[in-house]
C-alpha cells in the first residue's frame, strides 16, 4: 500500500484516539518512539504484554525509530562515541549507553514490524555519516543473529546536505541491500531550505534500489508529501497533522482551516463535505468545532480524526493516480485546489519540473512564491 503516510503514536497512542478508532480510519501503519517506550512503560512491561502491538491493542503494522534522534534532541548532555550514544538517564541521571545492538534489542522487545538502525545524528556530518555505516553493520549483525528475521531492518542514509557525502553513503548502503529491508533518508527536516531539501531527496531516491521502500522521515505537509512521492519516496511520517489538529487546524484540499478563527462561528458546513472521516460524515459543523476546539477534548479528537483521514486521502489519491498513470494530472489538480490564489511554492514548482511535471504549463497567471512558500493561517500555532 505504498506510498503511505504514518501517523505518529509517540507513547503507543495517537493523542486523543484509541487503537480501535485509528484502525477504523483505515490506517495500517503507525510509528512508535523507541526512546519514549524504553523509558515508559519500559522493556520489561512490554515483554510481559507480549510486545507493543499487544500492549496498545494495535493489530496492524508498527514502525519504530532507533531512539537515537530523541535521545540527542531531548538530552543536552548526550555524547556520541564509537561504542554508542552516552546519556544521563532522565529519571536517575545515571550514565546510560545506547549502542546499535541495544537499540535493536529494544526494538526486538517492542516487536515492531519495521525497525530503524541507530544512526549518528551528530553535527560533524562526515564523521557521523561514516559512523552511521559502521553502526548499520553492527545492527545488521546483531539482528541477523537474533532469529527475529520477521522484523524488518531499515538503513538510514546520512550525509547532510553535502552531495558527495550523500553519494558515498548511498554507495556503501546499497552494497548492503540484501541485508536490509528498506532505506530511510535521514539528516533532513532540520530547518534546511526547501530548495536544498528536495535536491537531497531526489539524489537519494534516484539511487536507492527500486525494490526497497524509501522512507522520508519527519515529512508532513501535504505539498511536501506529494513532492517527495514524485521524487520517488514511498513512506513518510510526521506529528504535524495530529499536532496541528489539537491547535484547531483542519487540513483540507482547499488549504488548512484554522477553526479557532471567529469567521467559522456560524458556518454550518462540515470541514469537507466529501470527506469520509467520522467527523465530516456525521455532519459536525465548522461552527460546532469552533465552539469546542479549545475547551473540549472532543474537539481535538474530531479534528485529529479528520486530519489523519486527509493525509491518507492525499497519499491514497497519489497511489491510485500512479497506478492509473495519471499522477502528473493529480499533482496539478492538487496544487490548483490547495494553493489557489495563495500562489505555488517555487521549490515545489522546481522539484516537480525536475521530474517532468510542469505545474505552470496551463497556469500562466499563477503566482510563484519564492523561498519556502505560502504562509498559512496555522503558522503561528504549530
Ligand atoms: Zn473529515
Boltz pocket constraint, residues with backbone or C-beta under 6 A from the ligand:
constraints:
  - pocket:
      binder: B
      contacts: [[A, 271], [A, 272], [A, 275], [A, 276], [A, 277], [A, 278], [A, 279], [A, 280], [A, 281], [A, 305], [A, 306], [A, 307], [A, 309]]
      max_distance: 6.0
